[in-house]
Amino acid sequence: MNQQSDNTYHSWLPFYTLLKKEIRRFLRVASQTLVTPVITASLYLFIFGATLGERISVLEGFSYAQFVIPGLILMGIINNSFANVASSLFMSRYLGSIVDLLVTPVTPTQFIMAYTLAAMLRGLAVGLVVWLISCLFATLPWAHPFAAIALACLASFLFAQFGIIAAVYADNFDTLSMYTNFIILPLIYLGGVFYPISILPPLWAKLSHLNPLFYLIDGFRYAILGVGDLSFVVSFCTVTAMALGLFAWAAILIARSYRLRN
Amino acid sequence: MTIPALAIHNLSKEFDGAIAVNDISFTIEPGEIFGLLGPNGAGKSTAINMIGGVSRIGSGSIEIFGADNQKDYRTTRRMVGVMHQEIVIDNFFTIDQALRLHAGYYGFRDDEAWRLQLIDRLGLKPHLHKVMIKLSGGMKRRFMIAKALIHKPRLLILDEPTAGVDVELRHTLWDFVREINQQGTTILLTTHYLEEAEQMCDRLAIMNHGKVIALESTKTLLQELGTRTIIVHLQEPITQAPENLCCQATDLDKTGTLLQLTLSASQPTGDLLQRLCEIGLSIADIETRSAGLEEIFLQMTKAGRVEP
């Protein structure tokens, strides 16, 4: 049986296999991972685009639907990038199947890259479908398309890292859902998805600047609509710094196998 | 000089101040079937987890075919296949999908002929396209064996592979293990079925309280540490067991016709029989029973409990 010397070892194959497994995992339960978030986003679009939106105006020169769509696309990207890696990695830890990876030559870099890329793909796929559906409600000017794509990728990357961190620290499903319910959702809703920060009273507007998602949402809206509360450079640099910070954190956890190997 | 399949040097591991593995050292030669035995909590699984890469090493070192399993883990892990004690499966995939994926984790492309051979030998064919969650416990165990072997490891680690499995699977498994061992794969196994260890293993290490308390070839262990019981049926009853028989233990039943004598494995039976004749006992029949690994194991681990 020892024909291993005849087999060629491909150092990139562990990464590719783990990536393939992660993609297959979310495609296998596509009704939960892809369809549900798109339906949720479509409901928001219907409410704010076709019903309430016609009575609200928050940004001169743009309909409320046009204002809210960038935030909804980003919300889909953020939630799904986070959920993909957080649920997959946490389930592996919780059910013990993580040992299947721990005994293999998968390196920490390959581990992070595979989980991150799969999460980004799911997040960006949901974002793309939300944008396609949004075309039924409003047309977006796409003022700076490359900047929008860069920020979308950065957002999915950032929340994939956050997903890794959450999955490592979570002790049970309750703790894991707390990351979504008590951190991500409030930050998204208070970060300017549904309103421009400029319409808030001065104190609340200042406090909003402490919300990291404000920079992401405002930058993305600027890239699509061409207007924002902040300069794009400030938004982009802040988001990049956050992404690098979380990446470093996640990388240290995985490199040390923190809470993965005892 | 042959490079050992596995060389463990002064390996230790603590969990929250409790010593799980305490300075153990041993080597396994290529092609051996080596048994690691011990009661629950002896430290067997902790040792195996450190060898396989599931746990970090506390102190000491592990070499697999000459490569350090910490510094050169990408090489060593490719050479090791581990079947874990607990059932570890990913419910999202079918047996076929999971086996293909698993080869890839090790950096090897799917070898269809080998995959099909594993599927066939382990009786997985009828369940190939079922998702894991729908498999019976026995099928999951079979799949785990296939998974541990899919990348053709040079060292196969089986941690309690027959725990809770039926007789048929047990036979299938051991036949298959013997077959792959004959083809050159080194086997390290732990089992609670000592009869299996006695039949399968070339050498044994017995662990207790994190330490290796015996390390011998199975034959030597049985010879040196085993005992034989001679049951002498007497024609005429006696009232008291004879003294000075040089036995480890002497016992006479209530009828006075059944004398049970315990000898060490190395003590010749002929001397004892001669002594019995000299005393003038009228012997009707003699039975001999050899103590197996189970008795040795119990004897050693019990002693270990008294004086850990």
Boltz contact constraints between the chains, C-beta under 6 A:
constraints:
  - contact:
      token1: [A, 1]
      token2: [B, 152]
      max_distance: 6.0
  - contact:
      token1: [A, 1]
      token2: [B, 180]
      max_distance: 6.0
  - contact:
      token1: [A, 1]
      token2: [B, 183]
      max_distance: 6.0
  - contact:
      token1: [A, 1]
      token2: [B, 185]
      max_distance: 6.0
  - contact:
      token1: [A, 2]
      token2: [B, 154]
      max_distance: 6.0
  - contact:
      token1: [A, 2]
      token2: [B, 184]
      max_distance: 6.0
  - contact:
      token1: [A, 3]
      token2: [B, 152]
      max_distance: 6.0
  - contact:
      token1: [A, 4]
      token2: [B, 152]
      max_distance: 6.0
  - contact:
      token1: [A, 7]
      token2: [B, 108]
      max_distance: 6.0
  - contact:
      token1: [A, 9]
      token2: [B, 107]
      max_distance: 6.0
  - contact:
      token1: [A, 10]
      token2: [B, 107]
      max_distance: 6.0
  - contact:
      token1: [A, 13]
      token2: [B, 104]
      max_distance: 6.0
  - contact:
      token1: [A, 13]
      token2: [B, 107]
      max_distance: 6.0
  - contact:
      token1: [A, 14]
      token2: [B, 105]
      max_distance: 6.0
  - contact:
      token1: [A, 14]
      token2: [B, 107]
      max_distance: 6.0
  - contact:
      token1: [A, 17]
      token2: [B, 101]
      max_distance: 6.0
  - contact:
      token1: [A, 17]
      token2: [B, 104]
      max_distance: 6.0
  - contact:
      token1: [A, 17]
      token2: [B, 105]
      max_distance: 6.0
  - contact:
      token1: [A, 21]
      token2: [B, 101]
      max_distance: 6.0
  - contact:
      token1: [A, 25]
      token2: [B, 92]
      max_distance: 6.0
  - contact:
      token1: [A, 28]
      token2: [B, 92]
      max_distance: 6.0
  - contact:
      token1: [A, 96]
      token2: [B, 86]
      max_distance: 6.0
  - contact:
      token1: [A, 96]
      token2: [B, 88]
      max_distance: 6.0
  - contact:
      token1: [A, 97]
      token2: [B, 88]
      max_distance: 6.0
  - contact:
      token1: [A, 97]
      token2: [B, 90]
      max_distance: 6.0
  - contact:
      token1: [A, 99]
      token2: [B, 54]
      max_distance: 6.0
  - contact:
      token1: [A, 99]
      token2: [B, 88]
      max_distance: 6.0
  - contact:
      token1: [A, 100]
      token2: [B, 88]
      max_distance: 6.0
  - contact:
      token1: [A, 102]
      token2: [B, 53]
      max_distance: 6.0
  - contact:
      token1: [A, 102]
      token2: [B, 54]
      max_distance: 6.0
  - contact:
      token1: [A, 103]
      token2: [B, 52]
      max_distance: 6.0
  - contact:
      token1: [A, 103]
      token2: [B, 53]
      max_distance: 6.0
  - contact:
      token1: [A, 103]
      token2: [B, 82]
      max_distance: 6.0
  - contact:
      token1: [A, 104]
      token2: [B, 77]
      max_distance: 6.0
  - contact:
      token1: [A, 104]
      token2: [B, 105]
      max_distance: 6.0
  - contact:
      token1: [A, 104]
      token2: [B, 106]
      max_distance: 6.0
  - contact:
      token1: [A, 105]
      token2: [B, 74]
      max_distance: 6.0
  - contact:
      token1: [A, 105]
      token2: [B, 77]
      max_distance: 6.0
  - contact:
      token1: [A, 105]
      token2: [B, 78]
      max_distance: 6.0
  - contact:
      token1: [A, 105]
      token2: [B, 107]
      max_distance: 6.0
  - contact:
      token1: [A, 261]
      token2: [B, 55]
      max_distance: 6.0
  - contact:
      token1: [A, 261]
      token2: [B, 56]
      max_distance: 6.0
  - contact:
      token1: [A, 262]
      token2: [B, 55]
      max_distance: 6.0
